[in-house]
């Protein structure tokens, strides 16, 4: 999902929790729900702001996104932690 492009088109500011885009994010996940081709969030522009990256990754996972596009190797561990299912979820799924 290209939030950068959407923000430019509608003139919205990009805040850490993406308030102006939450409806679009929810609709994107719903539209991709079945059959599920996968749905990824946009890149994180503030390369050195890892706390903000963690916030947007967790928010994306909470919304139901499958992952996030990355532009810097320092983002990988944070992204993986946010989008990797918890052990209890894996156990439940295997059952």
N, C-alpha and C positions, 0 to 999 in steps of 0.2 A: 504494500500500500504506500503510495507516494505522498506522504504528508507535506513534504517540501513544496511540491507542485500545487497541491490543494491550498496550502497556506497562501501562496502567491496569488492564486486565482481569486480567492475570496477575501484576501487582505487580512487574514487572521494572524495573530501572534502565536508563536510556538512556545508554550509554557511547559514547565517540567512534567505536569500531569496531563497535558494535552486537552484541556477543557474544551476548546473550540471544535475538536475533532472526535469527541467521544461517540456522538451519534453515528458518524461516518465509520468509525472503527467497528462499532457493534454491527452495523448493517453489512460491512465487508465480511465479517466472520459469519454472519447468518447466511449471506449469499453463497459463501464457499462451503457451507455445512455439508450438503449431500448432493451429488457425490463429492467427496472431500478431496479436492486437488491439492490442498495445503494453502496456507495463508500466512504470509510473513509481513512483519512491520518494516517500516523504512529504516534507513541508516540513521545513526546517531551523529549529528553534526559536531557536537562539542567533544572532540576526541579525548581531551584530558579530564573531562568531568565524569569520572567513573561512578560517582554517587548518583548522578542524574541518569546515567546509563542503567544502573541497577533498578532505579525507579521505573523507567519506561519499559524495561524488560519484564519486570514483575507485573506491571500494568497490562502489557500485551498478553502475557500468559493468563492473567485473570480474565481478560476479555475473550480468550479462546484462540489466540493466534498460535500457530505452530512453531514459530521462530522469528528471527530478526536478521535482516541483511546487515553485514558488518563491513567496515572499511578500515579497521585497524586491529592488529593481532592482540592488543591489550584488552580488547572487548570480548574475546572468545570465552574465557572462563566465567565471566559474569553472565553472559548470554546462556551458556550451557547450564549454569546453576539455576537460572530462572525457568528455563524451558524443559529441563530434565524432570521426568516424573519422580515423585518421592518414592522411596522403597515400599511404603504401604500401598501406594497406588499400583505399583508394578505387581506386588503380591496379589492384590485384589483382582487385577486384570488376568493374571495367570490362572487364578481359581476359576 
